[in-house]
Amino acid sequence: MPPRPLEIGPAGKAVARAIVRARTARGYPQRQLAARVTALGRPMTVTALSRIERTVRRCDIDDFVAIATALGTSPHTLLATSPGDRGQTERAEHSRRSPVSETGDSPDH
């Protein structure tokens, strides 16, 4: 039986939304962005870009850096969440934190 692909997590989904937002804000169709990424030395088809944007395909780090560069932005900018995503990200982060209060004190102090 073939291995199951890894699920795309919240950061991957947020990056996919950020790619779409940045691409559309610049007026690039998917075909143009895929061509720009390919011109940077990272071959990318329109299908691959579409799958990344729809969170059907994971975006590996090399694709991510090339896409950010092709969009004229930094990977850090694409990783930063939008105001609408921030609440979901903060809730997810809070649920993964160690048992430390908001003040940074452990519960037994």
trRosetta pair geometry for C-beta under 8 A, 3 or more apart (Angstrom, degrees):
i j d omega theta_ij theta_ji phi_ij phi_ji
5 58 7.4 -163 177 -19 115 114
6 58 6.7 33 71 -65 101 145
8 12 4.0 -120 -170 100 91 141
8 13 5.9 119 130 -55 108 78
8 16 7.6 33 167 -25 146 135
8 55 4.9 -155 79 -165 158 99
8 58 5.8 -173 -91 -94 96 76
9 12 5.3 99 54 13 61 103
9 13 7.1 -119 110 -4 33 93
10 13 5.7 -56 -144 38 32 111
10 14 6.2 33 157 -20 66 106
10 88 6.6 -162 -149 135 129 112
10 89 6.4 161 146 -99 133 72
10 92 5.6 -135 11 -43 168 174
11 14 5.7 -54 -146 37 31 111
11 15 6.3 32 154 -19 64 105
11 79 7.4 0 -163 -145 102 85
12 15 5.7 -53 -147 35 30 111
12 16 6.5 35 152 -22 63 103
12 55 6.7 113 128 -128 100 100
12 58 6.4 -55 -142 -134 144 75
12 59 6.5 163 -147 30 91 94
13 16 5.6 -50 -149 32 33 114
13 17 6.6 32 152 -16 64 103
13 55 5.4 10 -107 -97 75 145
14 17 5.8 -53 -152 37 34 110
14 18 6.3 34 150 -20 66 107
14 79 7.8 65 107 -155 116 42
14 81 5.4 -51 -162 -109 142 88
14 82 7.8 -169 -158 12 96 82
14 85 5.1 100 -121 -162 111 153
14 89 7.0 27 -70 -71 153 119
15 18 5.4 -54 -146 38 34 113
15 19 6.3 40 153 -24 66 100
15 59 6.2 -126 112 53 132 144
15 64 6.7 -28 -179 -127 145 116
15 78 5.7 56 -140 149 81 103
15 79 6.5 -11 -91 -98 99 54
16 19 5.8 -49 -150 30 31 113
16 20 6.7 30 152 -16 62 104
16 52 6.0 -165 -115 152 94 66
16 53 5.4 141 -169 -140 92 32
16 54 7.3 -116 -176 22 137 11
16 55 4.9 -113 -12 -64 174 86
16 59 7.0 176 -76 -19 81 131
17 20 5.7 -55 -153 37 34 112
17 21 6.3 33 151 -19 67 106
17 82 7.3 -94 118 6 124 127
17 85 7.1 166 71 -68 148 133
18 21 5.6 -52 -144 38 33 112
18 22 6.1 29 159 -15 67 107
18 77 7.9 168 180 126 133 69
18 78 4.5 141 122 -156 137 71
18 79 7.7 -116 31 -52 170 16
18 80 7.9 123 -114 64 147 60
18 82 7.1 178 -89 -34 86 101
19 22 6.0 -58 -144 41 27 106
19 23 6.0 26 158 -19 64 112
19 52 6.7 -13 71 123 166 112
19 53 5.8 -123 92 -97 118 84
19 59 7.8 172 -39 -89 150 160
19 67 5.9 -18 -124 156 119 140
19 71 7.4 -141 -139 -56 66 150
19 78 6.6 38 -66 -146 68 126
20 23 5.9 -59 -144 38 26 110
20 24 6.1 15 163 -10 64 111
20 53 5.1 106 -70 -150 99 110
21 24 6.3 -64 -145 42 24 102
21 25 6.0 26 158 -23 64 111
21 82 7.3 122 -36 -65 171 139
22 25 5.7 -54 -142 35 28 113
22 26 6.5 17 160 -10 62 109
22 71 4.7 38 139 -169 129 144
22 73 6.0 -91 -144 5 144 148
22 78 6.7 -58 -21 -98 148 95
23 26 6.2 -69 -155 42 27 102
23 28 4.9 -90 -164 67 78 105
23 30 7.2 38 171 -87 151 55
23 33 5.3 -37 -126 -63 118 150
23 53 7.9 -55 22 -99 149 133
23 71 6.5 -84 -75 -108 63 114
24 27 7.3 42 -173 -78 37 29
24 28 7.6 -101 -75 49 25 66
26 71 6.5 -170 -9 -152 152 77
26 72 7.3 133 -102 32 146 118
28 32 4.5 -132 -159 85 87 120
28 33 4.6 97 139 -54 134 92
28 36 7.4 -49 -144 -2 145 138
28 71 7.7 -126 19 -111 150 75
29 32 5.1 96 54 5 73 101
29 33 7.4 -146 94 -1 38 87
30 33 5.8 -60 -148 40 34 107
30 34 6.0 35 156 -20 70 108
30 46 5.1 94 125 -150 109 90
30 49 5.1 164 -165 102 100 128
30 50 5.8 35 -159 -68 159 83
30 53 7.4 -102 -107 -3 118 149
31 34 5.9 -55 -146 37 27 111
31 35 6.4 28 154 -19 62 108
31 46 5.1 -15 -93 -94 64 126
32 35 5.7 -55 -149 37 31 112
32 36 6.4 32 152 -21 65 105
33 36 5.5 -52 -147 35 35 112
33 37 6.4 36 153 -19 66 103
33 49 6.1 141 94 -150 110 156
33 67 7.2 35 171 -142 113 83
33 70 5.9 110 -160 129 72 130
33 71 7.1 13 -133 -74 111 82
34 37 5.8 -52 -148 35 32 111
34 38 6.3 33 152 -19 64 107
34 44 4.8 -135 -149 107 78 97
34 45 6.1 -3 -166 159 140 16
34 46 4.8 -119 -5 -79 162 55
34 48 7.2 124 -124 59 117 92
34 49 4.7 -121 -77 -16 100 140
35 38 5.6 -54 -147 38 32 113
35 39 6.3 37 152 -24 65 105
36 39 5.6 -51 -147 33 31 115
36 40 6.8 33 151 -20 61 103
36 70 3.8 125 118 -156 112 112
37 40 5.8 -57 -159 32 33 113
37 42 5.3 -64 167 79 87 102
37 43 8.0 77 117 -175 91 8
37 44 4.2 1 96 25 132 136
37 49 7.4 163 15 -80 148 119
37 63 7.5 24 -167 -151 140 69
37 66 4.8 83 -150 140 91 112
37 67 5.8 -10 -96 -85 125 58
37 70 4.6 -66 -71 -42 65 156
38 41 7.9 115 177 -17 34 8
38 42 6.8 -106 -98 79 32 51
38 43 5.1 38 -123 -122 89 47
38 44 5.5 -133 -58 35 81 71
39 70 7.8 119 53 -112 95 107
40 66 5.2 166 89 -149 137 96
40 69 5.9 118 -129 98 158 128
40 70 5.9 -116 -18 -69 137 94
41 66 7.7 -134 68 -117 69 125
42 62 6.2 180 -125 149 128 96
42 63 6.4 164 165 -104 136 51
42 66 3.7 -69 32 -101 154 166
44 48 5.2 -125 -161 78 76 130
44 49 5.8 77 157 -52 118 96
44 63 6.7 112 -93 -133 124 99
44 66 7.2 169 -30 110 132 136
44 67 7.8 90 -73 -75 172 89
45 48 4.6 102 54 2 79 99
45 49 7.2 -146 94 0 45 84
46 49 5.8 -56 -150 40 34 110
46 50 6.1 37 152 -22 67 108
47 50 5.7 -55 -146 37 29 113
47 51 6.3 28 156 -18 64 107
48 51 5.8 -57 -149 37 29 111
48 52 6.5 32 152 -20 64 103
48 57 6.4 -87 -154 83 62 166
48 63 7.8 -124 151 -131 121 140
49 52 5.6 -52 -149 33 33 112
49 53 6.3 30 154 -16 66 107
49 67 7.7 145 -122 -108 98 119
50 53 5.8 -58 -147 40 30 109
50 54 6.2 14 159 -6 66 113
51 54 5.9 -62 -138 48 29 101
51 56 4.2 -88 -155 71 81 106
51 57 3.5 54 130 0 117 116
52 55 7.6 22 179 -78 31 35
52 56 7.9 -75 -49 49 19 70
52 57 5.3 -55 -69 76 57 99
52 58 7.8 -6 -115 124 78 13
52 59 4.7 73 -143 -77 116 101
52 63 6.9 -152 -94 143 150 140
52 67 7.7 -141 122 -75 159 157
59 63 5.1 -128 -165 91 76 122
59 64 5.1 99 143 -69 112 90
59 67 7.3 -45 -158 4 130 147
60 63 5.1 92 56 13 72 104
60 64 6.9 -134 100 -10 34 94
61 64 5.4 -54 -144 36 32 117
61 65 6.4 30 159 -18 66 103
62 65 6.1 -51 -146 35 29 106
62 66 6.4 26 156 -14 62 110
63 66 5.8 -63 -148 43 29 109
63 67 6.0 30 156 -22 68 108
64 67 5.9 -54 -144 35 26 110
64 68 6.4 26 157 -17 62 106
64 75 6.0 69 139 -127 100 112
64 78 7.3 -168 -171 92 93 145
65 68 5.8 -54 -149 36 30 111
65 69 6.3 30 154 -18 64 108
65 75 5.5 -37 -103 -65 65 129
66 69 5.7 -55 -147 38 31 112
66 70 6.1 31 155 -19 66 108
67 70 5.7 -56 -145 39 30 111
67 71 6.3 24 155 -15 64 110
67 78 7.7 77 102 -91 105 169
68 71 5.8 -63 -149 41 29 108
68 73 5.3 -94 -166 83 79 79
68 74 6.0 9 167 164 130 16
68 75 4.5 -130 -17 -74 170 59
68 77 7.2 139 -148 54 114 95
68 78 5.2 -118 -98 -8 107 135
69 72 7.6 40 178 -72 33 27
71 78 7.7 97 61 -69 149 122
73 77 4.6 -100 172 69 112 141
73 78 6.3 118 109 -43 126 91
74 77 4.7 105 58 -2 79 99
74 78 7.4 -151 96 1 48 83
75 78 5.7 -59 -154 40 39 108
75 79 6.2 38 150 -22 71 107
76 79 5.6 -58 -147 37 32 112
76 80 6.6 41 153 -31 65 97
77 80 5.8 -44 -152 19 33 113
81 85 3.9 -128 -170 93 108 117
81 86 5.0 150 105 -76 125 63
81 89 5.1 -134 -53 -12 165 152
82 85 4.9 87 51 11 74 103
82 86 7.2 -119 95 -28 37 85
83 86 5.6 -38 -148 4 34 121
84 87 7.6 -54 -178 19 33 100
85 88 5.7 -66 -166 43 53 109
85 89 5.8 47 145 -22 84 111
86 89 5.7 -61 -145 40 31 110
86 90 6.0 29 160 -19 69 108
87 90 5.9 -55 -142 38 27 109
87 91 6.4 27 158 -18 63 106
88 91 5.9 -56 -149 36 29 109
88 92 6.4 27 154 -17 64 108
89 92 5.7 -57 -149 38 31 110
89 93 6.2 30 154 -18 66 107
90 93 5.7 -53 -144 38 32 111
90 94 6.2 35 156 -23 65 106
91 94 5.7 -53 -146 34 30 113
91 95 6.5 28 156 -19 63 106
92 95 6.0 -57 -151 34 30 109
92 96 6.7 17 155 -10 63 111
93 96 6.0 -69 -152 42 32 104
93 97 6.7 50 151 -47 67 95
94 97 5.8 -36 -153 0 35 119
97 100 6.5 -100 159 43 112 89
99 106 6.9 60 105 -152 83 77
99 107 5.4 -42 150 -14 108 122
100 104 6.1 -2 165 -150 120 32
100 105 6.9 161 -163 79 79 27
100 106 5.6 -53 -109 -95 76 55
100 107 7.5 -130 -108 -31 30 73
101 104 7.1 -45 75 21 73 19
101 105 5.1 -5 41 61 114 80
101 106 7.6 158 2 -127 84 7
101 107 6.5 126 -41 -82 95 63
105 109 4.7 -118 -177 68 110 125
106 109 5.4 90 62 -5 75 106
